[in-house]
Amino acid sequence: MKKHLISASICLLSMAASAQQTQWYLQDKTDKTAGISVERTYRELLKDRKPTPVVVAVIDGGIDTTHEDLRRVLWVNPKEIAGNGKDDDKNGYVDDIHGWNFIGGKDGRNVDHETAEVTRLYVQLKPAYEGKDRKSLKPDQQKEYDLYTKVKAEVEKNQAQYKAQYQGIGQFYTQFSTAVDNLKQVLNVTKLDTLTLSRAADTLSDAAMKRPVQGILRLLRQQGAADTDVVMAELEKANEQLKSRAEYNYNPDFDGRSVVGDNPDDMNQRDYGNADISGANPDHGTHVSGIIGADRTNNLGIMGIADAVQIMGVRAVPDGDERDKDVANAIRYAVDNGAQIINMSFGKDYSPQRKTVEDAERYALTKGVLMIHAAGNDGKDIDTAANYPSPRFIDGSAIPNVITVGASAEPNTGDLIASFSNYGKQNVDVFAPGKDIYSTVPGSKYENNSGTSMASPVVAGVAAVLKSYFPKLTYADIKRIIMQSATSYVTKVTRPESTDEVSFNTLSKSGGIVNLYDAVKMAIAQEAGTGTSKVK
């Protein structure tokens, strides 16, 4: 999923720096906060019920399989023998113990960075249309020529923009780190926190030293950061993101695919990749997986939403745009190997092989598999703006086994919708917590992240709870229950990327935020045959 990128302005540092390290989203909903009532559900509604294990596939950039809070809940292929170099279960994939990696080579190398889809389109069309006169072309060529001029302009604009931001962040980082090092030396401390800086601002008599102290203190307070180490870490993260955009995603000369060894244009090819589901950078997929099902029994770290989940890792999403071929194969792999729910926290603006992905989604539909997809982080109305995989087939009909999820925040105020979240009365089904979400990251660590990438696994976790405790529910039942039981909010919020004030319930089809407690109550009512009317 494309990140909600940090501006070169230090004032727009990631809010992960200021978020409290708590799982606020598991708490009960109140008049002031929009939690999804997970702990209350287990305590009151599920305490006397036994769950059935449910396999949830996480199609993402990789999962840290050694994480203390995930290793017990990873899916294990029961018919495969680890490390023997054989395809024991004859599914076409060798040693796929925990899943499969469609962006790796048979020699063990892995794709980390990739180009954006718009860059690939530009490279594909350039030989045919660079320097051509539109008037000299046939009508069908003119249409392609128009696409070429559009993508060329977008690539050139983005590459220049991210290069400038990358340079700006780099310069600020150098200046900031120098000032921090100097102050640590002067004050004889190893850490500059707000208390140390506040005391120094009151006691220092040297005006030349007092100014940087006051400036850094003001910055920490603005960002809600405890110390300069937090700001430095966020600057480093921003620097890496911007470098990736400038040097890889929007660089027409970069080829990240060569390590795979496949023909990326052959949509029928499936026998490629390797068994390494961690890959080069499993940050994103590890965070997503923890939200769904981090171990609830080990008294470590965090609590996942689902307590009887087996997480299957399917690596198909690099740092850049995922390829349609890989997405389609990832869906098919998940379905064929027993996944009942698939989380898809990724998306892009162009989909050249859209039909290939939709054929895979239709295949999942025939097998009754529910797919949960992040709505995207561009602050757009996806009823009118393109976002792929689309919640609709090419013919315009809704894909029945897909739930598209926008991101909400904790307070039931004007900030209820995450400012970056896409929305859409027709194409976004429901919202879920997606801002300041505390979850697992590689190295048995934990941190806050924000994005619809975090909201989607919240819904996948809810779906997994419903399926595990009520195994007779179909994908259609689960989707209906999730949407009908969502808590409707009429809170006035600012529509993303605008100044318009609107009611929160106008931004999605359900008008609400997912709530596990009300969803389980509805499932119990259906089980008892007492109906599935909206929970009050």
Secondary structure, DSSP 4 states (H G I P E B T S, - for coil): ----PPPSSGGG--GGGTS-SS-GGGSPP-SSB----HHHHHHHTSTT-----EEEEEEES---TT-TTTGGGB---TT--TTSSS-TT-SS-TT-SSEEETTB-TTS-B--B---HHHHHHHHHHHHHTT--GGGS-HHHHHHHHHHHHHHHHHHHHHHHHHHHHHHHHHHHHHHHHHHHHHHHHHT-S--BHHHHHHHHHH---HHHHHHHHHHHHHHHHHT-SBHHHHHHHHHHHHHHHHHIIIIIT-TT----TTT-S-TT-TT-----BS-SS-S--HHHHHHHHHHH--SSS-SS---S-SSEEEEEEE---BSPPPHHHHHHHHHHHHHTT-SEEEE---BS--TTHHHHHHHHHHHHHTT-EEEEE--SS--BTTTS--BS-SB-TTS-B-TTEEEEEEE-SBSSTT-B-TT--B-TTT--EEEE-SSEEEEETTTEEEEE-SHHHHHHHHHHHHHHHHHHSTT--HHHHHHHHHHTSEE---EEEPTTS--EEEGGGSSSS-EE--HHHHHHHHHHHHHTS--PPP-
